[in-house]
Each structure stands twice: as C-alpha cells, then as structure tokens.
Amino acid sequence: MKDKKVVFMGTPEFSVPVLEMLIENTNVIMVVTQPDSYVGRHHDELKFSPVKQVAVNNNIEVFQPEKIRNDFEYILSKNPDVIITCAYGQIIPTELLETPKYKAINVHASLLPKLRGGSPLHRAIINGYKETGITIMYMAPGMDDGDIITQKSVKIEETDNVGTIHDKLSILGRDLLKETLPNIFSGNITRTKQDESKVTFAYNIKREEEKIDFNKTKEEVFNQIRGMYPFPVAYTTLNNEIIKICSSRIGSNKKGTPGEIINVYKDGFGVSCSDGEIIITRLKPSGKKEMNASDFINGRRKENLLGEKLC
C-alpha cells in the first residue's frame, strides 16, 4: 500500500493511532487538521493538535485551513488517491469527497446508523448502550450518512467510562482500517446503505447537560457520570459550591429526597435518586484536586454530611 497517496484529516488524540498506522503502511502526503489553539492561563501558549504533532515529527506537510470549504482545492492539487478522515471536526465539501480515485473514507466511533454526530463516545454510555464500535464508511455530504464498508463492535462494561472507551475504539479504529484498506484498494468490498429508520444522533454535549439531575434513576445518573468522565465531567453543587463527580457505583433501593445524602460508606456516600441511591466514590471539589470520596468524607463529620442536599 506504500504506492497509495493518502491525505489524512483528523485532529484529536483519538485520531493518532490511525494516522500512525497510515504513515507506516501508506504514503501520507499531507495531514489536514484544525488550526492551532492558544492555551494557558493568559491564552498565550500556542498548542498543536495531537495529529499535527505526529505529522511534524514525521516531516509530513500540515495544512490547517480555518474553513475547509474555502481551501479544499489546495488539497486536490496534491492528487491524493484517497482521503481518510477520523474526527477532523469540519464538514468536508462534496468535491473533496468525490475526486480522489478511492474517494473519501471515514473512521467513525459508533455502529452506524446509531449515533451520527460529534459525541458518539459520550452518548453511547449516557444512553446505556451495552455495546458500541467502529464503522469504516464512505463519506457523503450529510452528517455520517455514507455507505458502510465494515464494522466491528466492543462491549461497554460497567467499569468503562468515556476515557476507557476512547482508548478501546481508537485502537479498534486503527486495526479495522488497516484490515479494510487492502480491500478498498482492490475493490473487494460491499457497500451497505444505512437504514434511515434506525438513525440516532450523538449531538455535542451542552453545558446544561453536565449538571446531574437526581430526579433521574440511579442507573441514568450512573451512566451520566461515567459518560462524561474524564471530559467534560458531570457536576452538582453542595452548599452552593460546584463539585465535579468523577466516578460512582449503583447502591441500594433506599430513597430519600432526590439529591439528599442518605448513607455514608467507607468508600463514598449515597445520594438519593428517584429509585434508590447512587454512591459517589470519586470527586473534585471546587478549587481542589480530584480525590477519593473517602478523603472528602474524612474532611467532614459523617453526621454533618447525612441529610445534606446536592442540587
């Protein structure tokens, strides 16, 4: 596959294993990624995307258009055989999808047609799915609605969160694309139309969704917490102070007022939901480092915690 000229389009850490595999097995002639961002306390430190850093380390040309629809002709001037995308972050013009010999291929982090959109990792867990996976697909003008080439699934365990699923699917995407590329280049594939009646969407997480609603069931709250960790992290408030909730486990069917702390354990404290308690096991109080709930409890008297209200 070293004779195949590839333009890779991606941005976050999730895309890195895919790019590294392509560098090893094909001729990556250009990497397209989002513009550099300023970070730091005063927003004065320029930060490369993880994908750009890999490209720079491998002396590959990097292209960072503000709006790809205005600058796609420069990419086509490189005459790529195929464009491969993975979590790039912009809608790609139709001309860019159709011109290369092998078209444009996307590595998407869900089992399409479920969870089209930008946050499939989060939504799979928040929605309580028992499995998710990777779809290798042809790109189309609509959002993740192209023909499916191949798919592979992984189980979502109760111990999983966005971080662990991110790592699992990042590696799965790399391996499945490596397995699939020879068939794409040889034409030995079957294109499968997506069933529009089974489409669901994974819209980006809004700030208001990050706040925990203890009127929900304990399983819904459990899935929200792990479906938002380590980013953006679900939160609640205690005595008007924000507390980010990092991990939890499902507790008993004991109930109080939703949000009320009704039990204190060695490893955490139980908070009432609509159908029982969720036990908070790890958290980050405002202005402090992330800590085990046991350390948080030790800093307060048990009797002072019981009856307190998270809201």
Buried (B, 14 or more C-beta within 10 A) or exposed (E): BEEBBBBBBBBBBBBBBBBBBBBEBBBBBBBBBBEEEEEEEEEEEEEBBBBBBBBEEEEBEBBBBEEBEEBBEEBBEEEBBBBBBBBBBBEBBBEBBEBBEBBBBBBBBBBBBBBBBBBBBBBBBBBEBEEBBBBBBBBBEEEBBBBBBBBBBBEBEEEBBBEBBBBBBBBBBBBBBBEBBEBBBEEEBEEEEBEEEEBBBBEEBEEEBBEBBBEBBBBBBBBBBBBBBEEBBBBBBBEEEEBBBBBBBBBEEEBBEBBBBBBBBEEBBBBBBBEBBBBBBBBBBEEEEBBBBBEBBEEEEEEEBBEBBBB
